[in-house]
Amino acid sequence: MSVDPDLLAEWAAAWAISRGKPAPVPVHNGFYLLDGRPQQTARYVFPDLREEVVRDMTARIDEPWVYLKFCAPREAVAALLPERWRLADPGYMMAAGSEILAEPCDQPQGYMASLTEQGGVVALSIATEGGEEAARGRLIPRGRFASFDQIETEETHRRRGLGRAVMRTLGREALRRGAEQGVLVATPAGRALYTSLGWETLSDYTSACLPG
């Protein structure tokens, strides 16, 4: 199980743009990304699982919260990790072609959508008629790829079709900007939504680190 290295490269670059971080740095067959959060200071992402890469990276990393992330099954990654390393929550690399991105969007009644763009990021906000933000998402178009990031619905507004509205709206915006394929990394809950919209799971996205 692996993903196209070109797709991962575009996703990594888009992630850095979306989060306002430095551009990815090539390492082995993957990339280093500065994160900066207290419990995720940095990440290394790889399009596949190679035993020699795991050996080298786990030998050189001795600080907590520096993640290794592989497009590979959890059990395969776990089998190669040294004793102190721990797996994080599951993730999934997913993609959608132009026919899925083109699906029409029905805006839930009582909500209004607005799009803004800054620094290569298209930000979508869906708010109530009273101005309360209910859902949001980001699109980072990069040539034929478009990355979707930070798709969120506030808890009090869930199960009203807002997640679907965010994805459909951003999908059509991606097509309008010339994209042919959408890509994202999903949580288990997010994967259920995206699968229902026609997105395909390309690979498990398995993360591991030294805990603090």
Secondary structure by P-SEA (a helix, b strand, c coil): ccccaaaaaaaaaaaaaaacccccccccccbbbbbbccccccbbbbccccaaaaaaaaaacccccbbbbbcccaaaaaaacccccccccbbbbbbcccccccbbbbccccbbbbbbbcccbbbbbbbcccccccccbbbbbcccbbbbccccccccccccaaaaaaaaaaaaaaaaacccbbbbbbcaaaaaaaaaaccccccccccccccc
